[in-house]
Structures are given as C-alpha cells and as structure tokens.
Amino acid sequence: MTKLFVYGVNRETPNDLLEETFNKCGEVTDVFNTGKGFAFVTMSDQAGVDSAIDELHGSEIDGQEIKVEQAKA
C-alpha cells in the first residue's frame, strides 16, 4: 500500500467524496481528511498512485484545486 499526500483540500470535504474520486484511479484502502487543508489517501498499489498523481494533480474537488503527490515515508 502506498500513501498519497493531497493538499488544497476543503476542510469540510467528506472522506466519501475523496474516496469516490480517487477510486477512479485505482483501489483506495483508506482516506483521512485532516480538516486542516490536506488529506491522506492510501492506494493498494503503485499503479493507482501513479494514476492518481497524473489524473488528479491540479484538478478540483469540492470547489478547491488540489495537489497530489506521493507521501514521504
């Protein structure tokens, strides 16, 4: 499993919306919106992570432009 760091997230964006959005890129195993402008999304494999970065970085979720990158260990 690999974790993504997603910033620019609206603090009130529900985890379900993030999961639905990221599931389009691969299997999501966990989502956590911190409510502080960033979230963590865990994908089941590296292919999903790469797809999410390519497809969702710079996109808009819940009225906010997000940035997506692989979380550092």
C-alpha positions as CSV (number, residue, x, y, z in Angstrom):
1,M,0.0,0.0,0.0
2,T,1.2,3.5,-0.8
3,K,0.0,6.8,0.7
4,L,-0.7,10.0,-1.1
5,F,-0.5,13.5,0.3
6,V,-3.3,15.6,-1.0
7,Y,-3.2,19.3,-0.2
8,G,-5.6,22.2,-1.0
9,V,-8.5,20.0,0.3
10,N,-11.5,21.9,1.6
11,R,-11.6,21.2,5.4
12,E,-15.3,20.1,5.1
13,T,-14.8,17.7,2.1
14,P,-16.2,14.3,3.2
15,N,-13.9,11.3,3.2
16,D,-16.5,9.6,1.0
17,L,-16.1,12.2,-1.8
18,L,-12.3,11.8,-1.7
19,E,-12.6,8.0,-1.8
20,E,-15.0,8.1,-4.7
21,T,-12.7,10.5,-6.7
22,F,-9.5,8.5,-6.1
23,N,-11.2,5.2,-6.7
24,K,-11.4,6.2,-10.4
25,C,-7.6,5.8,-10.4
26,G,-7.3,2.5,-8.5
27,E,-8.3,0.8,-5.3
28,V,-8.4,3.1,-2.3
29,T,-7.8,1.4,1.1
30,D,-8.0,4.4,3.4
31,V,-8.9,8.1,3.3
32,F,-8.3,10.7,6.0
33,N,-9.2,14.4,5.6
34,T,-7.4,16.2,8.5
35,G,-9.7,19.2,8.3
36,K,-6.5,21.4,8.0
37,G,-6.3,21.8,4.3
38,F,-4.7,18.4,3.5
39,A,-5.7,14.7,3.4
40,F,-4.1,11.3,3.1
41,V,-5.3,8.7,0.6
42,T,-3.9,5.2,0.7
43,M,-3.9,3.3,-2.5
44,S,-3.5,-0.5,-2.8
45,D,-0.7,-0.3,-5.4
46,Q,1.9,1.9,-7.1
47,A,-0.1,1.9,-10.4
48,G,-3.0,3.5,-8.6
49,V,-0.7,6.1,-7.0
50,D,0.9,7.0,-10.4
51,S,-2.6,7.2,-12.0
52,A,-3.9,9.5,-9.2
53,I,-1.0,11.8,-9.5
54,D,-1.3,12.0,-13.3
55,E,-5.0,12.4,-13.4
56,L,-5.9,14.4,-10.2
57,H,-3.0,16.7,-9.6
58,G,-4.4,20.2,-10.4
59,S,-8.0,19.0,-10.5
60,E,-10.8,20.4,-8.5
61,I,-12.7,18.6,-5.7
62,D,-15.5,20.3,-3.7
63,G,-14.6,23.7,-5.1
64,Q,-10.9,23.5,-4.3
65,E,-7.9,22.9,-6.6
66,I,-5.9,20.0,-5.2
67,K,-2.3,19.0,-5.5
68,V,-1.4,15.3,-5.2
69,E,1.9,13.8,-4.5
70,Q,3.3,10.6,-3.0
71,A,3.7,10.9,0.7
72,K,7.2,10.8,2.1
73,A,7.9,7.9,4.5
